[in-house]
């Protein structure tokens, strides 16, 4: 409905701002060949669109209630609630859970003056207190060393998701669709392949987490390879939930997030970490005595929290709400409500991740395999003690051993509650990965597969290597694969952050909703940080390659990686104002799409 006193505005597609010309110093777009440039945004259709067969999550549009203009409305916030929580599930997948517990175990809580960990009571006194790196004396109080990394990684993730939501709201298209319209064929296909790789990697983590959860819940009666195969069946089962309506599907995901909050929150309550030390660790960035293990764990946290395909997913999810893109007030309002919802959703995910990291910082920091063996051997879960070698090496904790030691310390209930939370994390992430894969394929390639065909392809790619590892190797290799996949997400992150920064900085595309100077500086800083972290990881990892023959493979992959990254940085710099870098074939990054491509973009939308 029109807002009182505010006449309806022409569609964004018909308004080309002066900022596009001012940015380059020209008085208008180039005139060669009579080509005219502009935005791809299109006004909403006055009639309901026909839903094609095998449609996706976006085939149902949620109407936004009319309320008083300019006033905050809980009714509207409720109508916009959904996409942010589905997006936040990627912050809670099994890869994140394992990254959290390993961060706590590697860099975890330091000890208190009483000689035991935090306030965990007698149960926490299961090994001799280690010394602190500052003084070498036992009993000095310090704080969790990587909690602040978790906090700021979540904040940076929110900033990236904000840009993704704005792109979808303003243009009515997701990031994959915009990449299809603006990037040439070769970079576009390479970009699609990298995001598909990220989705398959995330899917493998979900398979691993679900298989381990089934093993824990069945007390080992379901082998790991059996749990992997079960994930094929339950994935198709969850797809049937989509037939019951969009809001019911979103409510079901909210239910799974609630299960994770309750189960991991229970572990936090029984572990009772020191609250003062926890708050210090959150808000006082510090990592005294940290070495390569702690730094690599920080890389894993960033890669697990900010997942590349999640940015593509969120730009699609926001299209499920009816927003009149011909009215600036409606767009501005949608951006505000989506930001509020995403902030709430990621706050919930942050606290769940915090619970896990704090619990394992309390229970596992610098503990030895012999100590873990002793505590389990003297508990009701003594059959599990054999998973810990009887030596004085530090425990290499994973999501399986983590559940076991919680059960040994706090009783069998803690083990089963941990497994239920892990199962909820794996199952919820399965559906969001499925939708992300479908949106990316449709956006980049304009292929509309049914959900079942899409799941069959992605899940097959994820299950084959996972089954092989589960059958022919042991649980430690399966968890090691999970760690490697976290780092893979970090390496692939530039292929999501660079495109979203590029397109949300284009006045011809985003109009008055383009990134301001502060937003550009912050997002560019995120990109520089991610690249620096990735370079550090590669430099640290390459010397550990087992055979010189691997160097040639790494060199080949590095060449392709750097080539695509360089191209994306180049086009991003053009949109930031470096007009001297613009080639004649890249005028669209300055002035928008030619008119014929605009029409293609509108019809494809």
Secondary structure, 3 states (H helix, E strand, C coil): CCCCCCCCCCCHHHCCCCHHHHHHCCCCCCCHHHCCEECCCCCCCCCCCCCCCCCCHHHCCECCCCCCCCCCCHHHHHHHCCHHHHHHHHHHCHHHHHHHHHHHHHHCCCCCCCCCCCCCCHHHCCCCCCCCCCCCCCCCCCCCCCHHHHHHHHHHHHHHHHHHHHHHHHHCCCHHHHHHHHCCHHHHHHHHHHHHHHHHHHHHHHHHHHHHHHHHHCCCCCCHHHHHHHHHHHHHHHHHHHHHCHHHHHHHHHHHHHHHHHHHHHHHHHHCCCHHHHHHHHHCCCCCCCCHHHHHHHHHHHHHHCCHHHHHHHHHHHHHECCCCCCHHHHHHHHHHHHHHHHHHHHHHHHHHHHHHHHHHHHCCCCEHHHHHHHHHCCCCHHHHHHCCCCCCECCCCHHHHHHHHHHHHCHHHHHHHHHHHHHHHHHHHHHHHHHHHHHHHHHHCCCCCHHHHHHHHHHHHHHHHHHHHHHCCHHHHHHHHHHHHHHHHHHCHHHHHHHHHHHCCHHHHHHHCCCHHHHHHHHHHHHHHHHHHHHHHHHHHCCCCCCHHHHHHHHHHHHHHHHHHHHHHHHHHHCCCHHHCCHHHCHHHHCEEHHHHHHHHHHC
